[in-house]
Amino acid sequence: MDTPETSQIETLQDALDKATAGAEPPAARRRHGGRAGNVRGKGAAISQLPWTLPVNPDRPTEPLGEDGVAAIHDGAMRVLEEIGIEFLHAEAVEILGRAGCRVDGTNVRMGRDMVMEMVARAPATFTLTPRNPARAIAIGGRNVVFGNVSSPPNCSDLDRGRRPGDRESYRDFIKLTQYFNCIHFAGGYPVEPVDIHPSVRHLDCLYDKLTLTDKVVHAYSLGRERVEDVMEMVRIAGGLSHEAFEATPRMYTNINSSSPLKHDYPMLDGAMRLARRGQPTIVTPFTLAGAMAPVTIAGAVAQSVAEALAAIVLIQLIRPGCPTAIGTFTSNVDMKTGAPAFGTPEYMRATQVSGQMARFYRLPLRASNACAANCPDAQAAWESAFSLWAAISAGVNVIYHAAGWLEGGLCASYEKFVMDCETLQQLIVYLRPVTAGADDVAVEAIREVGAHGHFFGASHTQARYETAFYSPFLSDWSNFENWRERGALDTAQRANRLWKQILAEFQPPPLDPAVDEELTAFVERRKREGGAPTDF
């Protein structure tokens, strides 16, 4: 027996059928051929949103009052003044010592007045401009940008299962990064290609990244040669002189402190090299509450702030005004096993509190779309949804690992990448401002329909129905019978079909042949020279 709700749905469906009789089906209207990863968002596999840079119009969620922010700030300053941070880089220690910090071996303590003076030098906003200026991204303020999953050693898909990363899979993920307009920058390697020797891996990976994408790219701070090679390759790809490269941010690095209270040599060295050439660094402590930081949210955030600000002080001493951002990776561990957990209530609150602290210091903030799930299942979806919502509600500017992350960062999933991009698109639409003009309030449309009609056939609806609502490329809104007739595919299975179609139609973005030739010659020369030294 039908309930009132199901009867009403059937009546509405009949009305919709009559109102749209003879019209081209929405899917047919949406699916027109085009170039993969283009700015217009049209391709054979899916119809996606156009390239756009979201701006967050909402007031951020702020769990703490002014007293709470002041208490965490004071705690971070006391850590820097009384306990100190270990800097495992002799030149960094020397620079800090000359600036008036108290140095005891590798331990550096710094006064709060000096810290605040140096942090104030960093710009509140800046722009990163890649080889294609149309893909420039604004960092800070209310701007929000999303990047691909970065650095997992393994990858997986439904056909081949879980396996170590290789160059073919690396290139696949770079193509997905380029294809999806909701991905704004190409972060670290979306999967580590272990079939390339570590001494030359960065050369092949950056060549692939710079030729398969035209978005902002990243350099790992893992040794002088890697950092210098990447900066030179970005300069060549952009057709830039050395002066033009250093005049504005063109790429960036992300460094992690070795929590608790330590910055290691390679990370510091990379940040220092970029700073000398005016290129940004995101400083992201990896503070897991209960393991590498206090078990309380306030304590973990205070330690994270202290570790991040210490490195930002160093960068500002090297090049005053060099763009920097503060990162948060404060989550908790499973106290029964010690395993990291993500998308938890504590992760969400720590991200929101970190947002308050970033605004207090007038610094852009980075967070992550993280989950601990082992496959692209419901757990992966809800943990990622919570992580992303934490970032949006916290006012985060740069969202790392926005698509493809599994297993706490140990695996990049093809299907999860597509699933996350569906979520990212929905968030981008959610962030569009809501207008309330006369046409939006629609009193005349309500008058036209009255108490006995429906809005499917109303002129107000007919003029807007094609663009009124977000249209998903992955979600299945069909009824059960239609879904079953099409094979009863779950979300991951539908995503599996889509990534294959996307890779099949992918076309690299244009690159001047002369630039490609120069890049290739640089890579070949650096390989002959041995690339970067390794321990084996």
C-alpha positions in Angstrom: 0.0 0.0 0.0 1.4 3.4 -0.9 2.2 5.9 1.8 1.3 9.6 1.3 5.0 10.3 0.7 5.3 7.7 -2.1 2.1 8.8 -3.7 3.2 12.4 -3.8 6.5 11.4 -5.3 4.7 9.5 -8.1 2.4 12.5 -8.7 5.5 14.8 -9.0 7.2 12.4 -11.4 4.1 12.5 -13.6 4.1 16.3 -13.6 7.8 16.3 -14.4 7.3 13.9 -17.3 4.6 16.2 -18.8 6.6 19.4 -18.2 9.7 18.0 -20.0 8.0 16.0 -22.7 10.0 16.1 -25.9 13.0 17.8 -24.3 16.5 16.5 -24.8 17.4 14.3 -21.7 19.6 16.2 -19.2 22.4 13.7 -19.6 22.4 14.1 -23.3 22.4 17.9 -23.0 25.4 17.8 -20.6 27.6 15.3 -22.5 29.3 17.0 -25.3 32.8 16.1 -26.6 35.8 18.2 -25.6 39.3 18.4 -24.3 40.2 16.5 -21.1 40.9 18.8 -18.2 39.9 21.9 -20.0 38.8 25.2 -18.4 35.2 24.8 -19.7 34.9 21.4 -18.0 33.5 19.4 -20.9 34.8 15.9 -21.9 33.5 12.6 -23.1 33.7 10.8 -19.8 32.0 13.3 -17.6 30.6 16.8 -17.6 32.3 18.6 -14.7 32.3 22.0 -13.2 34.5 24.6 -15.0 37.8 25.6 -13.6 37.0 28.0 -10.7 38.7 29.3 -7.6 36.3 28.9 -4.7 35.9 31.7 -2.1 34.4 30.7 1.3 31.6 33.2 2.1 30.8 31.8 5.5 31.9 32.8 8.9 34.3 30.1 10.3 33.4 27.9 13.1 35.3 29.0 16.2 35.2 26.6 19.1 37.3 28.9 21.3 36.6 32.4 22.6 39.2 35.1 22.7 40.5 33.8 26.1 41.0 30.3 24.6 43.0 31.7 21.6 45.1 33.8 24.0 45.8 30.7 26.1 47.0 28.6 23.2 49.1 31.5 21.9 50.6 31.9 25.3 51.3 28.2 25.5 53.0 28.2 22.1 55.1 31.2 23.1 56.1 29.5 26.4 57.2 26.5 24.4 59.4 28.7 22.2 60.8 30.7 25.1 61.2 28.1 27.8 61.6 24.7 26.1 62.9 25.5 22.6 62.8 23.8 19.3 65.6 21.5 18.0 67.0 22.8 14.6 69.2 20.0 13.1 70.8 22.4 10.6 74.0 24.3 11.6 73.4 27.2 9.2 69.8 27.6 10.5 71.0 27.6 14.1 73.6 30.2 13.2 71.1 32.5 11.5 68.7 32.2 14.5 71.6 32.9 16.9 72.7 36.0 15.1 69.1 37.3 15.3 69.1 37.1 19.1 67.8 33.6 19.8 69.3 31.6 22.7 71.2 28.7 21.3 72.3 25.6 23.2 73.7 23.2 20.7 70.8 22.4 18.4 68.2 23.8 20.8 66.9 27.2 19.9 64.7 29.4 22.2 63.2 32.6 20.9 61.3 35.4 22.6 57.7 36.1 21.8 58.3 39.7 20.7 60.8 38.5 18.1 58.5 35.7 17.0 55.6 38.0 16.4 57.7 40.6 14.6 59.0 37.9 12.2 55.6 36.3 11.6 54.1 39.8 10.9 56.5 40.0 7.9 54.8 37.1 6.1 52.0 38.2 3.7 48.5 37.2 4.6 47.8 36.3 1.0 49.8 35.5 -2.1 49.4 34.1 -5.5 51.1 31.0 -7.1 51.5 31.3 -10.8 52.4 28.0 -12.8 53.5 27.7 -16.4 49.9 28.4 -17.5 48.9 31.7 -15.9 45.2 30.8 -16.3 45.9 28.2 -13.6 47.2 30.7 -11.0 45.8 30.2 -7.5 45.3 32.6 -4.7 46.4 31.5 -1.2 45.0 33.0 2.0 42.1 35.2 2.9 38.8 33.4 2.1 40.3 31.5 -0.9 40.1 27.7 -1.0 42.2 25.4 -3.2 42.3 21.6 -3.4 45.3 19.4 -4.3 45.8 15.7 -5.2 46.8 13.0 -2.8 50.5 13.1 -2.1 53.3 10.7 -1.1 51.7 7.3 -0.5 54.0 4.4 -1.4 51.2 2.2 -2.6 48.2 2.5 -5.0 45.1 0.5 -5.6 42.2 0.0 -7.9 39.4 -2.6 -8.1 41.0 -4.5 -11.0 44.6 -4.8 -9.9 44.3 -4.5 -6.2 46.9 -2.9 -3.9 50.4 -2.7 -5.1 53.6 -0.6 -4.8 53.6 2.6 -6.9 55.3 2.7 -10.3 55.7 5.3 -13.0 52.7 4.2 -15.0 50.4 4.6 -11.9 52.2 7.9 -11.0 51.4 9.2 -14.5 47.8 8.0 -14.3 47.3 10.1 -11.1 48.9 13.1 -12.6 46.5 12.8 -15.5 43.6 12.7 -13.1 45.0 15.7 -11.3 45.1 17.6 -14.6 41.7 16.4 -15.8 39.6 17.4 -12.8 39.0 21.1 -12.6 38.2 20.8 -8.9 41.9 20.0 -8.3 43.8 23.2 -8.3 47.4 22.2 -7.7 49.6 19.2 -8.2 51.2 18.5 -4.8 53.7 15.8 -4.0 53.9 12.6 -5.9 50.4 11.1 -5.9 52.1 7.7 -5.6 55.8 7.0 -5.2 57.1 5.4 -8.4 59.5 2.9 -6.8 60.5 1.5 -10.2 62.6 4.7 -10.7 65.9 4.9 -8.9 65.7 7.5 -6.1 68.7 9.4 -7.4 66.8 10.4 -10.6 63.2 9.9 -9.5 62.6 13.6 -9.0 63.8 14.3 -12.5 61.4 11.9 -14.2 58.5 12.8 -11.8 58.8 16.5 -12.3 59.2 16.1 -16.1 55.9 14.1 -16.1 54.2 16.6 -13.8 55.3 19.7 -15.8 54.3 18.1 -19.2 51.1 16.3 -18.1 49.8 19.3 -16.1 49.9 23.0 -16.3 48.9 23.5 -12.7 51.0 24.7 -9.7 53.6 22.1 -8.7 55.6 21.2 -5.6 59.2 20.3 -4.7 60.0 17.8 -1.9 62.5 19.2 0.5 64.7 16.1 0.5 68.2 17.3 -0.4 69.9 20.2 -2.1 70.0 18.6 -5.6 66.3 17.7 -5.6 65.2 21.2 -4.6 67.5 23.0 -6.9 66.6 20.7 -9.9 62.9 21.2 -9.3 63.2 25.0 -9.1 65.2 25.0 -12.4 62.7 22.8 -14.1 59.8 25.0 -13.1 61.7 28.0 -14.3 62.4 26.3 -17.7 58.7 25.1 -18.0 57.5 28.6 -17.5 59.9 30.1 -20.0 61.2 32.4 -17.3 64.5 34.2 -16.6 66.1 33.7 -13.2 65.0 37.2 -12.3 61.4 36.6 -13.3 61.3 33.2 -11.5 62.4 34.9 -8.2 60.1 37.9 -8.6 56.9 36.0 -7.8 55.9 32.6 -6.4 55.9 29.9 -9.0 55.9 26.7 -7.0 56.2 25.7 -3.3 57.4 23.2 -0.8 55.7 21.7 2.2 57.9 20.7 5.2 56.9 18.7 8.3 58.4 19.1 11.7 59.6 15.9 13.3 57.2 16.2 16.3 57.7 16.6 19.1 59.8 19.9 18.8 62.2 19.1 16.1 63.0 20.3 12.5 65.3 18.0 10.6 68.1 19.0 8.1 66.5 18.1 4.7 63.2 19.9 5.4 65.0 23.0 6.8 67.5 23.0 3.9 64.7 22.9 1.3 62.7 25.7 2.9 65.8 27.9 3.2 66.7 27.4 -0.5 63.2 28.3 -1.6 63.1 31.3 0.7 66.3 32.7 -0.9 64.5 32.6 -4.3 61.2 34.0 -3.0 59.3 30.7 -3.2 56.7 29.7 -0.5 56.9 27.1 2.1 54.0 25.5 4.0 55.1 24.5 7.5 53.0 21.5 8.7 53.7 19.9 12.0 52.6 16.3 12.2 51.1 16.3 15.7 49.1 13.2 16.6 47.5 13.8 20.0 48.5 11.1 22.5 51.6 10.1 20.5 53.7 13.1 19.3 51.7 15.8 21.1 49.7 16.2 24.3 46.5 14.2 24.4 44.4 17.3 24.7 43.3 19.3 21.7 44.5 22.6 23.1 47.9 21.1 24.0 48.4 19.5 20.6 47.5 22.7 18.8 49.7 24.8 21.0 52.7 22.5 20.3 51.8 22.5 16.6 51.7 26.3 16.5 55.1 26.5 18.3 56.8 24.1 15.8 55.3 25.9 12.8 56.1 29.4 13.9 59.7 28.5 14.7 60.4 27.6 11.1 58.4 30.6 9.8 60.7 32.9 11.9 63.7 31.3 10.2 62.2 31.8 6.7 61.5 35.5 7.5 65.0 36.1 8.7 66.4 34.7 5.4 64.0 36.7 3.2 61.6 39.1 4.9 58.2 39.0 3.3 58.7 35.6 1.7 55.3 33.9 1.4 54.7 31.2 4.0 51.7 29.3 5.3 51.0 27.4 8.5 49.7 23.8 8.2 47.7 21.7 10.6 47.9 17.9 10.7 46.7 17.6 14.3 44.6 14.4 14.8 44.6 11.7 17.4 45.6 8.0 17.6 43.7 4.9 18.5 44.9 4.6 22.1 44.3 0.8 22.0 46.7 0.3 19.1 48.6 3.5 18.5 47.3 3.7 14.9 46.6 7.2 13.5 42.9 8.1 13.1 41.5 10.8 10.8 38.1 12.4 10.3 37.5 12.0 14.0 35.6 14.5 16.2 39.0 15.5 17.7 40.5 16.0 14.2 37.6 18.3 13.2 37.8 20.4 16.3 41.6 20.6 16.1 41.3 21.8 12.5 38.8 24.5 13.5 40.9 25.7 16.5 44.0 25.7 14.2 41.9 28.0 11.9 41.4 30.4 14.7 45.2 30.4 15.4 46.1 31.0 11.8 43.8 34.0 11.6 45.3 35.3 14.9 48.7 35.2 13.2 47.3 36.4 9.8 48.8 33.4 8.0 47.2 31.2 5.3 46.3 27.7 6.6 46.7 24.3 5.1 44.8 21.1 6.2 44.1 17.7 4.7 41.3 15.4 3.4 42.4 12.4 5.4 40.9 9.1 6.3 42.1 5.8 7.9 39.9 3.5 5.8 41.6 0.7 3.9 39.3 0.7 0.8 36.9 3.2 -0.9 34.0 2.2 1.3 31.5 4.0 3.6 34.1 4.6 6.2 36.4 6.3 3.7 33.4 8.5 2.6 32.4 9.6 6.0 35.9 10.2 7.3 36.8 12.2 4.2 33.5 14.1 4.5 34.3 15.0 8.1 37.8 16.0 7.2 36.7 18.2 4.3 33.9 19.8 6.4 36.4 20.5 9.2 38.6 22.3 6.6 35.7 24.3 5.1 34.2 25.3 8.5 37.7 26.2 9.8 38.4 28.6 7.0 41.3 26.6 5.6 42.9 27.9 2.4 44.9 25.0 1.1 43.5 21.4 1.3 46.1 18.8 0.7 45.3 15.1 -0.2 41.9 16.3 -1.4 41.4 13.4 -3.7 42.6 9.8 -3.5 43.9 9.3 0.0 43.4 5.9 1.8 45.0 4.0 4.7 46.1 7.0 6.6 48.2 8.1 3.6 49.8 4.7 2.7 47.7 4.2 -0.4 46.4 6.2 -3.4 43.1 4.8 -4.7 42.0 5.4 -8.3 38.3 5.0 -7.3 38.7 7.2 -4.2 40.2 9.9 -6.3 37.0 10.0 -8.4 34.8 9.7 -5.4 36.5 12.6 -3.7 36.3 14.8 -6.8 32.5 14.3 -6.7 32.6 15.6 -3.1 34.9 18.5 -3.9 32.6 19.6 -6.7 29.6 19.6 -4.3 31.6 21.7 -1.9 32.6 24.2 -4.6 28.9 24.6 -5.4 28.0 24.8 -1.7 30.5 27.7 -1.4 28.7 29.8 -4.1 27.1 32.8 -2.5 23.3 32.7 -2.0 21.5 35.6 -3.5 18.1 37.0 -2.3 16.9 39.4 -5.0 13.3 39.5 -6.1 13.8 36.8 -8.7 15.4 34.6 -6.1 12.7 35.1 -3.5 10.2 34.3 -6.3 7.0 35.6 -4.9 5.5 35.9 -8.4 6.4 32.3 -9.1 4.6 31.2 -5.9 1.6 33.4 -7.0 1.6 31.7 -10.4 1.5 28.2 -9.0 -0.8 28.9 -6.1 -2.1 26.1 -3.9 -3.1 23.7 -6.5 -0.3 23.5 -9.1 3.3 22.4 -9.2 6.6 24.2 -10.0 7.8 21.9 -12.8 5.9 23.8 -15.4 6.2 27.3 -13.9 7.9 29.8 -16.1 10.3 30.6 -13.2 11.4 27.0 -13.2 11.5 26.6 -17.0 13.9 29.5 -17.3 16.3 28.1 -14.7 16.0 24.3 -14.4 19.1 23.4 -16.4 21.4 25.2 -14.1 19.4 25.5 -10.9 20.9 22.6 -9.0 24.2 20.7 -8.9 24.2 17.7 -11.3 26.6 14.9 -10.1 28.7 12.8 -12.3 29.1 10.0 -9.9 26.1 9.9 -7.6 23.3 7.7 -8.9 19.9 9.3 -8.3 17.8 6.7 -10.3 15.2 4.5 -8.7 16.0 1.0 -7.5 14.6 -0.7 -10.6 16.6 1.4 -13.0 19.7 1.1 -10.9 19.3 -2.7 -10.9 18.8 -2.9 -14.7 22.0 -1.0 -15.2 24.0 -3.6 -13.3 23.4 -2.5 -9.7 26.9 -0.9 -9.5 28.0 0.6 -6.2 29.8 3.9 -5.9 33.3 2.4 -6.2 32.3 0.4 -9.2 30.9 3.4 -11.0 34.1 5.3 -10.1 36.1 2.5 -11.6 34.4 2.9 -14.9 34.9 6.6 -14.9 38.6 6.8 -14.2 39.2 4.4 -17.1 37.1 6.6 -19.4 39.0 9.7 -18.2 42.4 8.2 -18.8 41.4 6.9 -22.2 40.3 10.4 -23.4 43.1 12.4 -21.7 45.1 14.9 -23.7 48.1 16.7 -22.2 47.9 20.5 -21.9 49.9 22.4 -24.6 53.6 22.9 -24.1 55.9 24.8 -26.4 58.1 22.2 -28.2 61.2 24.3 -27.5 60.4 24.3 -23.8 59.9 20.6 -23.9 63.2 20.2 -25.6 65.0 22.3 -23.0 63.3 20.3 -20.1 64.3 17.0 -21.7 67.9 18.2 -22.2 68.1 19.3 -18.5 66.8 16.0 -17.3 69.2 14.0 -19.4 72.2 16.1 -18.3 71.3 15.8 -14.6 70.9 12.1 -15.0 74.4 11.9 -16.6 75.7 13.8 -13.6 74.1 11.3 -11.2 71.1 13.2 -10.1 70.8 13.3 -6.3 73.1 11.3 -4.0 71.5 8.4 -2.2 72.5 6.0 0.6 72.4 3.0 -1.7 
